[in-house]
Amino acid sequence: MGTKFSKVFHKKFGQKVRELRKERGLTQEQLSLEIDTDNSYISNIENARYDIPLSRIRMIAKALQIDIRELFNFK
């Protein structure tokens, strides 16, 4: 489970964040404000540019008003 797995995972995770954010009618900026980060943070997650700590994942789930497991519900 090397780099290839990591890149695939991050891409799918970012797509899931984008999908859920849009379903809730939030912009990247609005979601960034909800989790107290800069405007580019959500863009970087959605575009699989870097790892995201579990603490931020929990904040994103809370801001999207979902169970954290829903963020990992992708194939």
N, CA, C and O atoms as a CHARMM CRD file, in Angstrom:
* protein
*
  300
    1    1 MET  N      0.84000  -1.19500   0.00000 PROA 1      0.00000
    2    1 MET  CA     0.00000   0.00000   0.00000 PROA 1      0.00000
    3    1 MET  C      0.87100   1.24000   0.00000 PROA 1      0.00000
    4    1 MET  O      0.95700   1.95300   1.00000 PROA 1      0.00000
    5    2 GLY  N      1.48500   1.48000  -1.07400 PROA 2      0.00000
    6    2 GLY  CA     2.42400   2.57800  -1.14900 PROA 2      0.00000
    7    2 GLY  C      1.78800   3.87000  -1.59300 PROA 2      0.00000
    8    2 GLY  O      0.63300   4.17000  -1.29100 PROA 2      0.00000
    9    3 THR  N      2.58600   4.62300  -2.32100 PROA 3      0.00000
   10    3 THR  CA     2.20200   5.94800  -2.77100 PROA 3      0.00000
   11    3 THR  C      0.98200   5.92500  -3.67900 PROA 3      0.00000
   12    3 THR  O      0.13600   6.81600  -3.60400 PROA 3      0.00000
   13    4 LYS  N      0.88500   4.91500  -4.53400 PROA 4      0.00000
   14    4 LYS  CA    -0.24200   4.83300  -5.45500 PROA 4      0.00000
   15    4 LYS  C     -1.55500   4.74300  -4.68300 PROA 4      0.00000
   16    4 LYS  O     -2.51400   5.44500  -5.00500 PROA 4      0.00000
   17    5 PHE  N     -1.60400   3.87200  -3.65700 PROA 5      0.00000
   18    5 PHE  CA    -2.80100   3.75400  -2.83700 PROA 5      0.00000
   19    5 PHE  C     -3.12900   5.08100  -2.17900 PROA 5      0.00000
   20    5 PHE  O     -4.28600   5.50100  -2.15400 PROA 5      0.00000
   21    6 SER  N     -2.11500   5.73600  -1.64900 PROA 6      0.00000
   22    6 SER  CA    -2.31300   7.00700  -0.96600 PROA 6      0.00000
   23    6 SER  C     -2.91400   8.05000  -1.90100 PROA 6      0.00000
   24    6 SER  O     -3.83600   8.77000  -1.51800 PROA 6      0.00000
   25    7 LYS  N     -2.40000   8.13400  -3.11500 PROA 7      0.00000
   26    7 LYS  CA    -2.90800   9.11700  -4.07200 PROA 7      0.00000
   27    7 LYS  C     -4.34900   8.81800  -4.45100 PROA 7      0.00000
   28    7 LYS  O     -5.17000   9.73100  -4.54900 PROA 7      0.00000
   29    8 VAL  N     -4.66000   7.54600  -4.66600 PROA 8      0.00000
   30    8 VAL  CA    -6.02800   7.15400  -5.01100 PROA 8      0.00000
   31    8 VAL  C     -6.96100   7.48100  -3.85300 PROA 8      0.00000
   32    8 VAL  O     -8.04200   8.03400  -4.05900 PROA 8      0.00000
   33    9 PHE  N     -6.54800   7.14200  -2.64100 PROA 9      0.00000
   34    9 PHE  CA    -7.36000   7.42300  -1.46300 PROA 9      0.00000
   35    9 PHE  C     -7.63500   8.91600  -1.32700 PROA 9      0.00000
   36    9 PHE  O     -8.78200   9.32200  -1.13600 PROA 9      0.00000
   37   10 HSD  N     -6.58800   9.73500  -1.42400 PROA 10     0.00000
   38   10 HSD  CA    -6.75100  11.17500  -1.25600 PROA 10     0.00000
   39   10 HSD  C     -7.64800  11.75800  -2.34200 PROA 10     0.00000
   40   10 HSD  O     -8.43500  12.66600  -2.07400 PROA 10     0.00000
   41   11 LYS  N     -7.53800  11.24800  -3.54800 PROA 11     0.00000
   42   11 LYS  CA    -8.38400  11.73400  -4.63000 PROA 11     0.00000
   43   11 LYS  C     -9.85300  11.40200  -4.35600 PROA 11     0.00000
   44   11 LYS  O    -10.72300  12.25700  -4.51900 PROA 11     0.00000
   45   12 LYS  N    -10.12600  10.17500  -3.94300 PROA 12     0.00000
   46   12 LYS  CA   -11.50600   9.77300  -3.65300 PROA 12     0.00000
   47   12 LYS  C    -12.05600  10.53000  -2.44500 PROA 12     0.00000
   48   12 LYS  O    -13.21400  10.94700  -2.43300 PROA 12     0.00000
   49   13 PHE  N    -11.21700  10.69700  -1.44200 PROA 13     0.00000
   50   13 PHE  CA   -11.64700  11.44100  -0.26100 PROA 13     0.00000
   51   13 PHE  C    -11.99300  12.87700  -0.64400 PROA 13     0.00000
   52   13 PHE  O    -13.02600  13.40100  -0.22700 PROA 13     0.00000
   53   14 GLY  N    -11.14000  13.50800  -1.43100 PROA 14     0.00000
   54   14 GLY  CA   -11.39600  14.88600  -1.86800 PROA 14     0.00000
   55   14 GLY  C    -12.66600  15.00000  -2.68800 PROA 14     0.00000
   56   14 GLY  O    -13.41200  15.96800  -2.54200 PROA 14     0.00000
   57   15 GLN  N    -12.92100  14.02900  -3.54400 PROA 15     0.00000
   58   15 GLN  CA   -14.14900  14.03200  -4.34100 PROA 15     0.00000
   59   15 GLN  C    -15.37100  13.91200  -3.44100 PROA 15     0.00000
   60   15 GLN  O    -16.39800  14.54200  -3.69300 PROA 15     0.00000
   61   16 LYS  N    -15.26000  13.09700  -2.38600 PROA 16     0.00000
   62   16 LYS  CA   -16.37500  12.92800  -1.45600 PROA 16     0.00000
   63   16 LYS  C    -16.64800  14.22300  -0.69600 PROA 16     0.00000
   64   16 LYS  O    -17.80400  14.60100  -0.51100 PROA 16     0.00000
   65   17 VAL  N    -15.59900  14.89700  -0.26000 PROA 17     0.00000
   66   17 VAL  CA   -15.77300  16.18300   0.43100 PROA 17     0.00000
   67   17 VAL  C    -16.46300  17.17200  -0.50600 PROA 17     0.00000
   68   17 VAL  O    -17.40100  17.85600  -0.09600 PROA 17     0.00000
   69   18 ARG  N    -16.01700  17.25700  -1.74600 PROA 18     0.00000
   70   18 ARG  CA   -16.62100  18.16700  -2.72800 PROA 18     0.00000
   71   18 ARG  C    -18.10800  17.84300  -2.92800 PROA 18     0.00000
   72   18 ARG  O    -18.95800  18.73300  -2.91000 PROA 18     0.00000
   73   19 GLU  N    -18.40100  16.56300  -3.11700 PROA 19     0.00000
   74   19 GLU  CA   -19.78400  16.12400  -3.33900 PROA 19     0.00000
   75   19 GLU  C    -20.68500  16.51800  -2.16400 PROA 19     0.00000
   76   19 GLU  O    -21.76000  17.08300  -2.36800 PROA 19     0.00000
   77   20 LEU  N    -20.25300  16.22500  -0.95300 PROA 20     0.00000
   78   20 LEU  CA   -21.05900  16.52800   0.22600 PROA 20     0.00000
   79   20 LEU  C    -21.18100  18.03300   0.46000 PROA 20     0.00000
   80   20 LEU  O    -22.23600  18.52300   0.86100 PROA 20     0.00000
   81   21 ARG  N    -20.10500  18.75100   0.20900 PROA 21     0.00000
   82   21 ARG  CA   -20.13200  20.21600   0.37400 PROA 21     0.00000
   83   21 ARG  C    -21.14700  20.83100  -0.58100 PROA 21     0.00000
   84   21 ARG  O    -21.94600  21.68000  -0.18800 PROA 21     0.00000
   85   22 LYS  N    -21.10900  20.40000  -1.83200 PROA 22     0.00000
   86   22 LYS  CA   -22.03000  20.94900  -2.82800 PROA 22     0.00000
   87   22 LYS  C    -23.47200  20.55900  -2.53400 PROA 22     0.00000
   88   22 LYS  O    -24.38300  21.36000  -2.74300 PROA 22     0.00000
   89   23 GLU  N    -23.68900  19.33700  -2.05000 PROA 23     0.00000
   90   23 GLU  CA   -25.03700  18.90800  -1.67600 PROA 23     0.00000
   91   23 GLU  C    -25.64300  19.82100  -0.61900 PROA 23     0.00000
   92   23 GLU  O    -26.85500  20.03000  -0.57700 PROA 23     0.00000
   93   24 ARG  N    -24.78500  20.35500   0.22500 PROA 24     0.00000
   94   24 ARG  CA   -25.24200  21.22900   1.30100 PROA 24     0.00000
   95   24 ARG  C    -25.22700  22.70900   0.91000 PROA 24     0.00000
   96   24 ARG  O    -25.52800  23.58200   1.72400 PROA 24     0.00000
   97   25 GLY  N    -24.87500  22.97100  -0.33800 PROA 25     0.00000
   98   25 GLY  CA   -24.90500  24.33900  -0.84400 PROA 25     0.00000
   99   25 GLY  C    -23.83500  25.24200  -0.27600 PROA 25     0.00000
  100   25 GLY  O    -24.02800  26.45500  -0.18600 PROA 25     0.00000
  101   26 LEU  N    -22.70700  24.66500   0.11000 PROA 26     0.00000
  102   26 LEU  CA   -21.61200  25.45700   0.68400 PROA 26     0.00000
  103   26 LEU  C    -20.51600  25.69600  -0.34600 PROA 26     0.00000
  104   26 LEU  O    -20.22500  24.82600  -1.16700 PROA 26     0.00000
  105   27 THR  N    -19.92100  26.86200  -0.29900 PROA 27     0.00000
  106   27 THR  CA   -18.73700  27.13500  -1.10200 PROA 27     0.00000
  107   27 THR  C    -17.51700  26.62100  -0.33600 PROA 27     0.00000
  108   27 THR  O    -17.60100  26.31700   0.85400 PROA 27     0.00000
  109   28 GLN  N    -16.39600  26.52800  -1.02800 PROA 28     0.00000
  110   28 GLN  CA   -15.15700  26.14200  -0.35200 PROA 28     0.00000
  111   28 GLN  C    -14.83000  27.14600   0.74900 PROA 28     0.00000
  112   28 GLN  O    -14.38900  26.77100   1.83500 PROA 28     0.00000
  113   29 GLU  N    -15.04600  28.40000   0.46000 PROA 29     0.00000
  114   29 GLU  CA   -14.75700  29.44000   1.44800 PROA 29     0.00000
  115   29 GLU  C    -15.63300  29.28400   2.69000 PROA 29     0.00000
  116   29 GLU  O    -15.14700  29.40800   3.81400 PROA 29     0.00000
  117   30 GLN  N    -16.91000  29.01400   2.49000 PROA 30     0.00000
  118   30 GLN  CA   -17.81000  28.84800   3.63400 PROA 30     0.00000
  119   30 GLN  C    -17.39600  27.66500   4.50400 PROA 30     0.00000
  120   30 GLN  O    -17.39100  27.75800   5.73200 PROA 30     0.00000
  121   31 LEU  N    -17.04900  26.55400   3.85900 PROA 31     0.00000
  122   31 LEU  CA   -16.62500  25.38900   4.63300 PROA 31     0.00000
  123   31 LEU  C    -15.30100  25.66800   5.34300 PROA 31     0.00000
  124   31 LEU  O    -15.10700  25.24800   6.48300 PROA 31     0.00000
  125   32 SER  N    -14.40200  26.36600   4.67900 PROA 32     0.00000
  126   32 SER  CA   -13.13400  26.74100   5.32100 PROA 32     0.00000
  127   32 SER  C    -13.37700  27.58100   6.57100 PROA 32     0.00000
  128   32 SER  O    -12.73300  27.37200   7.59900 PROA 32     0.00000
  129   33 LEU  N    -14.29800  28.52000   6.48200 PROA 33     0.00000
  130   33 LEU  CA   -14.62200  29.35300   7.64500 PROA 33     0.00000
  131   33 LEU  C    -15.21000  28.51600   8.77400 PROA 33     0.00000
  132   33 LEU  O    -14.91400  28.75400   9.94500 PROA 33     0.00000
  133   34 GLU  N    -16.04200  27.53700   8.42600 PROA 34     0.00000
  134   34 GLU  CA   -16.65900  26.67000   9.43200 PROA 34     0.00000
  135   34 GLU  C    -15.62500  25.88000  10.22100 PROA 34     0.00000
  136   34 GLU  O    -15.82400  25.59500  11.40200 PROA 34     0.00000
  137   35 ILE  N    -14.52200  25.52700   9.57100 PROA 35     0.00000
  138   35 ILE  CA   -13.50100  24.73200  10.25600 PROA 35     0.00000
  139   35 ILE  C    -12.27100  25.56800  10.61700 PROA 35     0.00000
  140   35 ILE  O    -11.23500  25.02900  11.00800 PROA 35     0.00000
  141   36 ASP  N    -12.39900  26.87400  10.48200 PROA 36     0.00000
  142   36 ASP  CA   -11.37700  27.82500  10.92000 PROA 36     0.00000
  143   36 ASP  C    -10.02900  27.62000  10.21800 PROA 36     0.00000
  144   36 ASP  O     -8.98400  27.49700  10.85800 PROA 36     0.00000
  145   37 THR  N    -10.08900  27.58700   8.87100 PROA 37     0.00000
  146   37 THR  CA    -8.86500  27.48300   8.07500 PROA 37     0.00000
  147   37 THR  C     -8.87900  28.55300   6.99200 PROA 37     0.00000
  148   37 THR  O     -9.86800  29.26700   6.82600 PROA 37     0.00000
  149   38 ASP  N     -7.78000  28.65900   6.25800 PROA 38     0.00000
  150   38 ASP  CA    -7.72200  29.63300   5.17300 PROA 38     0.00000
  151   38 ASP  C     -8.53100  29.13900   3.97300 PROA 38     0.00000
  152   38 ASP  O     -8.88400  27.96300   3.89300 PROA 38     0.00000
  153   39 ASN  N     -8.81500  30.03200   3.06100 PROA 39     0.00000
  154   39 ASN  CA    -9.69500  29.75400   1.92300 PROA 39     0.00000
  155   39 ASN  C     -9.20900  28.62600   1.02600 PROA 39     0.00000
  156   39 ASN  O    -10.02800  27.92800   0.42900 PROA 39     0.00000
  157   40 SER  N     -7.91900  28.43000   0.91700 PROA 40     0.00000
  158   40 SER  CA    -7.39200  27.41700   0.00300 PROA 40     0.00000
  159   40 SER  C     -7.39800  26.00500   0.59200 PROA 40     0.00000
  160   40 SER  O     -7.14700  25.03800  -0.12700 PROA 40     0.00000
  161   41 TYR  N     -7.67300  25.87900   1.86200 PROA 41     0.00000
  162   41 TYR  CA    -7.56600  24.58200   2.53200 PROA 41     0.00000
  163   41 TYR  C     -8.50900  23.54100   1.92100 PROA 41     0.00000
  164   41 TYR  O     -8.07600  22.43100   1.60900 PROA 41     0.00000
  165   42 ILE  N     -9.76600  23.87600   1.74800 PROA 42     0.00000
  166   42 ILE  CA   -10.73400  22.94000   1.19000 PROA 42     0.00000
  167   42 ILE  C    -10.38200  22.61300  -0.25600 PROA 42     0.00000
  168   42 ILE  O    -10.50800  21.46500  -0.68100 PROA 42     0.00000
  169   43 SER  N     -9.95100  23.59800  -1.00200 PROA 43     0.00000
  170   43 SER  CA    -9.51700  23.35300  -2.37400 PROA 43     0.00000
  171   43 SER  C     -8.38600  22.33800  -2.41200 PROA 43     0.00000
  172   43 SER  O     -8.38600  21.43500  -3.24900 PROA 43     0.00000
  173   44 ASN  N     -7.42900  22.47900  -1.51700 PROA 44     0.00000
  174   44 ASN  CA    -6.30600  21.55000  -1.46000 PROA 44     0.00000
  175   44 ASN  C     -6.75000  20.13800  -1.10500 PROA 44     0.00000
  176   44 ASN  O     -6.20300  19.17000  -1.63200 PROA 44     0.00000
  177   45 ILE  N     -7.72400  20.00800  -0.22700 PROA 45     0.00000
  178   45 ILE  CA    -8.25300  18.68900   0.12300 PROA 45     0.00000
  179   45 ILE  C     -8.98600  18.09200  -1.07600 PROA 45     0.00000
  180   45 ILE  O     -8.76200  16.94000  -1.44700 PROA 45     0.00000
  181   46 GLU  N     -9.85700  18.88900  -1.67100 PROA 46     0.00000
  182   46 GLU  CA   -10.66200  18.39700  -2.78900 PROA 46     0.00000
  183   46 GLU  C     -9.81500  18.02000  -3.99700 PROA 46     0.00000
  184   46 GLU  O    -10.22000  17.18500  -4.80600 PROA 46     0.00000
  185   47 ASN  N     -8.65500  18.62600  -4.12000 PROA 47     0.00000
  186   47 ASN  CA    -7.75500  18.33200  -5.23100 PROA 47     0.00000
  187   47 ASN  C     -6.60600  17.40100  -4.83600 PROA 47     0.00000
  188   47 ASN  O     -5.61600  17.27500  -5.55600 PROA 47     0.00000
  189   48 ALA  N     -6.75700  16.75700  -3.68700 PROA 48     0.00000
  190   48 ALA  CA    -5.81400  15.73300  -3.20400 PROA 48     0.00000
  191   48 ALA  C     -4.37700  16.22200  -3.16400 PROA 48     0.00000
  192   48 ALA  O     -3.46400  15.50600  -3.57400 PROA 48     0.00000
  193   49 ARG  N     -4.17300  17.42400  -2.67800 PROA 49     0.00000
  194   49 ARG  CA    -2.81800  17.99000  -2.65500 PROA 49     0.00000
  195   49 ARG  C     -2.00900  17.62500  -1.42100 PROA 49     0.00000
  196   49 ARG  O     -0.77900  17.67700  -1.45100 PROA 49     0.00000
  197   50 TYR  N     -2.69700  17.24700  -0.31000 PROA 50     0.00000
  198   50 TYR  CA    -1.93600  16.84100   0.87000 PROA 50     0.00000
  199   50 TYR  C     -2.78700  16.06300   1.85500 PROA 50     0.00000
  200   50 TYR  O     -4.01300  16.01600   1.75900 PROA 50     0.00000
  201   51 ASP  N     -2.09600  15.45700   2.80100 PROA 51     0.00000
  202   51 ASP  CA    -2.77600  14.70900   3.86500 PROA 51     0.00000
  203   51 ASP  C     -3.57700  15.65700   4.73200 PROA 51     0.00000
  204   51 ASP  O     -3.29000  16.85100   4.81900 PROA 51     0.00000
  205   52 ILE  N     -4.57400  15.10200   5.35900 PROA 52     0.00000
  206   52 ILE  CA    -5.41100  15.89400   6.25800 PROA 52     0.00000
  207   52 ILE  C     -5.45900  15.18000   7.60300 PROA 52     0.00000
  208   52 ILE  O     -5.73600  13.98200   7.65400 PROA 52     0.00000
  209   53 PRO  N     -5.19600  15.89100   8.68100 PROA 53     0.00000
  210   53 PRO  CA    -5.21700  15.24400   9.99600 PROA 53     0.00000
  211   53 PRO  C     -6.64300  14.84100  10.40700 PROA 53     0.00000
  212   53 PRO  O     -7.62600  15.45100   9.98700 PROA 53     0.00000
  213   54 LEU  N     -6.71700  13.82200  11.21900 PROA 54     0.00000
  214   54 LEU  CA    -8.00900  13.32900  11.69300 PROA 54     0.00000
  215   54 LEU  C     -8.81100  14.42200  12.39200 PROA 54     0.00000
  216   54 LEU  O    -10.03600  14.46300  12.27200 PROA 54     0.00000
  217   55 SER  N     -8.14300  15.29100  13.10600 PROA 55     0.00000
  218   55 SER  CA    -8.85700  16.37200  13.79700 PROA 55     0.00000
  219   55 SER  C     -9.61200  17.26300  12.80200 PROA 55     0.00000
  220   55 SER  O    -10.71900  17.71600  13.09600 PROA 55     0.00000
  221   56 ARG  N     -9.02400  17.51400  11.63700 PROA 56     0.00000
  222   56 ARG  CA    -9.69500  18.32200  10.59800 PROA 56     0.00000
  223   56 ARG  C    -10.82300  17.53800   9.94200 PROA 56     0.00000
  224   56 ARG  O    -11.86000  18.10200   9.59400 PROA 56     0.00000
  225   57 ILE  N    -10.61700  16.23100   9.77600 PROA 57     0.00000
  226   57 ILE  CA   -11.66800  15.40300   9.19500 PROA 57     0.00000
  227   57 ILE  C    -12.89900  15.45000  10.09600 PROA 57     0.00000
  228   57 ILE  O    -14.02600  15.56500   9.61400 PROA 57     0.00000
  229   58 ARG  N    -12.67800  15.36200  11.39100 PROA 58     0.00000
  230   58 ARG  CA   -13.79300  15.45500  12.34500 PROA 58     0.00000
  231   58 ARG  C    -14.49200  16.81100  12.23500 PROA 58     0.00000
  232   58 ARG  O    -15.71900  16.88300  12.30000 PROA 58     0.00000
  233   59 MET  N    -13.72500  17.87300  12.07000 PROA 59     0.00000
  234   59 MET  CA   -14.30700  19.21300  11.94600 PROA 59     0.00000
  235   59 MET  C    -15.12500  19.34000  10.66000 PROA 59     0.00000
  236   59 MET  O    -16.19400  19.95000  10.65500 PROA 59     0.00000
  237   60 ILE  N    -14.62000  18.76800   9.58100 PROA 60     0.00000
  238   60 ILE  CA   -15.34100  18.80700   8.30800 PROA 60     0.00000
  239   60 ILE  C    -16.66000  18.06500   8.44200 PROA 60     0.00000
  240   60 ILE  O    -17.70000  18.56000   8.00900 PROA 60     0.00000
  241   61 ALA  N    -16.62100  16.87900   9.04000 PROA 61     0.00000
  242   61 ALA  CA   -17.85500  16.10500   9.23200 PROA 61     0.00000
  243   61 ALA  C    -18.86600  16.89400  10.05500 PROA 61     0.00000
  244   61 ALA  O    -20.05300  16.92200   9.72900 PROA 61     0.00000
  245   62 LYS  N    -18.40100  17.52500  11.10400 PROA 62     0.00000
  246   62 LYS  CA   -19.29500  18.31900  11.95100 PROA 62     0.00000
  247   62 LYS  C    -19.87800  19.49400  11.16900 PROA 62     0.00000
  248   62 LYS  O    -21.07400  19.77100  11.26600 PROA 62     0.00000
  249   63 ALA  N    -19.04800  20.17800  10.40200 PROA 63     0.00000
  250   63 ALA  CA   -19.51100  21.33000   9.62800 PROA 63     0.00000
  251   63 ALA  C    -20.52400  20.91000   8.55800 PROA 63     0.00000
  252   63 ALA  O    -21.44500  21.66200   8.23800 PROA 63     0.00000
  253   64 LEU  N    -20.34600  19.70200   8.00700 PROA 64     0.00000
  254   64 LEU  CA   -21.26700  19.19900   6.99300 PROA 64     0.00000
  255   64 LEU  C    -22.47800  18.51100   7.62300 PROA 64     0.00000
  256   64 LEU  O    -23.40000  18.08900   6.92400 PROA 64     0.00000
  257   65 GLN  N    -22.46300  18.40800   8.94000 PROA 65     0.00000
  258   65 GLN  CA   -23.54800  17.79400   9.71000 PROA 65     0.00000
  259   65 GLN  C    -23.77900  16.34100   9.28500 PROA 65     0.00000
  260   65 GLN  O    -24.90300  15.92000   9.01200 PROA 65     0.00000
  261   66 ILE  N    -22.67300  15.59400   9.24100 PROA 66     0.00000
  262   66 ILE  CA   -22.73000  14.18400   8.87400 PROA 66     0.00000
  263   66 ILE  C    -21.90900  13.37100   9.85700 PROA 66     0.00000
  264   66 ILE  O    -21.07700  13.90900  10.58700 PROA 66     0.00000
  265   67 ASP  N    -22.15300  12.07800   9.86500 PROA 67     0.00000
  266   67 ASP  CA   -21.31700  11.15500  10.61000 PROA 67     0.00000
  267   67 ASP  C    -19.97900  11.05500   9.88200 PROA 67     0.00000
  268   67 ASP  O    -19.95000  11.00800   8.65200 PROA 67     0.00000
  269   68 ILE  N    -18.90000  11.02200  10.60500 PROA 68     0.00000
  270   68 ILE  CA   -17.56600  11.01200  10.00500 PROA 68     0.00000
  271   68 ILE  C    -17.39400   9.84900   9.02500 PROA 68     0.00000
  272   68 ILE  O    -16.65800   9.97100   8.04600 PROA 68     0.00000
  273   69 ARG  N    -18.06300   8.73000   9.27600 PROA 69     0.00000
  274   69 ARG  CA   -17.94800   7.56700   8.39600 PROA 69     0.00000
  275   69 ARG  C    -18.43100   7.86300   6.98500 PROA 69     0.00000
  276   69 ARG  O    -17.97400   7.23900   6.02800 PROA 69     0.00000
  277   70 GLU  N    -19.35300   8.81000   6.84900 PROA 70     0.00000
  278   70 GLU  CA   -19.87100   9.14100   5.52400 PROA 70     0.00000
  279   70 GLU  C    -18.77600   9.70500   4.61400 PROA 70     0.00000
  280   70 GLU  O    -18.84300   9.54700   3.39500 PROA 70     0.00000
  281   71 LEU  N    -17.78300  10.35300   5.19300 PROA 71     0.00000
  282   71 LEU  CA   -16.68200  10.89500   4.39900 PROA 71     0.00000
  283   71 LEU  C    -15.83600   9.78900   3.77000 PROA 71     0.00000
  284   71 LEU  O    -15.13900  10.01700   2.78100 PROA 71     0.00000
  285   72 PHE  N    -15.90200   8.61100   4.34200 PROA 72     0.00000
  286   72 PHE  CA   -15.10900   7.48700   3.84200 PROA 72     0.00000
  287   72 PHE  C    -15.95000   6.48200   3.06400 PROA 72     0.00000
  288   72 PHE  O    -15.48700   5.38600   2.74600 PROA 72     0.00000
  289   73 ASN  N    -17.17000   6.85700   2.76600 PROA 73     0.00000
  290   73 ASN  CA   -18.07700   5.97100   2.04500 PROA 73     0.00000
  291   73 ASN  C    -17.91300   6.19500   0.53600 PROA 73     0.00000
  292   73 ASN  O    -18.73600   6.84100  -0.11200 PROA 73     0.00000
  293   74 PHE  N    -16.83400   5.64600   0.01100 PROA 74     0.00000
  294   74 PHE  CA   -16.57600   5.73200  -1.42600 PROA 74     0.00000
  295   74 PHE  C    -15.93300   4.43000  -1.86700 PROA 74     0.00000
  296   74 PHE  O    -15.43900   3.65300  -1.05000 PROA 74     0.00000
  297   75 LYS  N    -15.94600   4.21000  -3.14800 PROA 75     0.00000
  298   75 LYS  CA   -15.37300   2.96900  -3.68600 PROA 75     0.00000
  299   75 LYS  C    -14.24600   3.26700  -4.63000 PROA 75     0.00000
  300   75 LYS  O    -13.64300   2.34600  -5.18100 PROA 75     0.00000
